């Protein structure tokens, strides 16, 4: 369920189809999470998070982008797997 006035994560992924999925480290991202938000702010991009998931004992988080170039630049900076939009 989405917060009042916000779209849900599934809807976010439809509007921002270029996704970078990152494995959450065992103790969380720590200050790296601040770096990720700062990365968005520096570029004038609002951070958009998609559906998280839990698989084989690991947590994954998705960062969503409107354009492929932003997604690629984020992946270059922070790693993760680029998830191509479904057609």
JOWOQUI-V673634 format. One record per pair of residues at least 24 apart in sequence whose C-alpha atoms are under 6 Angstrom apart, sorted by sequence separation. I is the first residue (numbers start at 0). GAP is how many residues later the second one is. If there is no record, write none. Layout:
BEGIN
i=I gap=GAP
i=I gap=GAP
END
This chain:
BEGIN
i=23 gap=35
i=23 gap=36
i=12 gap=37
i=22 gap=37
i=21 gap=38
i=21 gap=39
i=20 gap=40
i=8 gap=41
i=20 gap=41
i=8 gap=42
i=19 gap=42
i=19 gap=43
i=18 gap=44
i=18 gap=45
i=17 gap=46
i=17 gap=47
i=15 gap=48
i=15 gap=49
i=15 gap=50
i=17 gap=50
i=21 gap=58
i=20 gap=59
i=20 gap=60
i=19 gap=61
i=19 gap=62
i=18 gap=63
i=19 gap=63
i=18 gap=64
i=17 gap=67
i=16 gap=68
END
